[in-house]
Amino acid sequence: DIQMTQSPSSLSASVGDRVTITCRASQGIRDNLGWFQQKPGKAPKRLIYAVFSLQSGVPSRFSGSGSGTEFTLTVSNLQPEDFATYYCLQYDRYPLTFGGGTKVELK
Amino acid sequence: EVQLVDSGGDLVQPGRSLRLSCTGSGFSFGDYGMSWFRQAPGKGLEWVGHIRSKIYGGTREYAASLKGRFTISRDDSKSIAYLQMNSLKTEDTAMYYCSRGYGGDSWLFDYWGQGTLVTVSS
């Protein structure tokens, strides 16, 4: 199975901050990686797919980058509605696997 | 408007069975693979399994730990995907979500159901 190591597991930030979350895959996953945001009691929401493609309707302050085994989600100018938990997901090979999640909290 | 509605969650005793449904609307359901995910209370997301669209054979993939107890099926005439869960264990307690998986030539997960809660307890 492909292991997705996501870091940090949590972070504290202020409105207006730039936040970076990393996922490392245990083997190459080409561009088959997405990022999801989840708020308490809600279903996950796709933010980024294919490493850097922005989901329609998602603000441009969200961006994805990376290749091979290391991938990054960056949130520029953090807004109040961005405080949530973020997950990466690899869909290159079965079983599909998520990172452990990053909880972004208000400092 | 694309919508997925999860249903069927309940409180069940260990060892019993339960079938969840995921009803789609607003898109050509049969053209898409459908995936199931789950999230135990306070934990992260876990992929459960996937059923391909008929054009890709309608075949299935499962998380190894669940294979044999969980079965995914689909009824394209009703735009419903099912998750049949047998021999339920307390550790199967979770919110279960369906999502639109593979369509066209790419993985999606662009739309999700609202989730349905399964509680396994005596």
Interface residues (C-beta under 8 A of the other chain):
Chain A: D1 N32 G34 F36 Q38 A43 P44 K45 R46 Y49 A50 Q55 Y87 L89 Y91 Y94 P95 L96 T97 F98 G99 G100 G101
Chain B: S35 F37 G44 L45 E46 W47 H50 E61 Y62 A63 A64 Y97 S106 W107 L108 F109 D110 W112 G113 Q114 G115
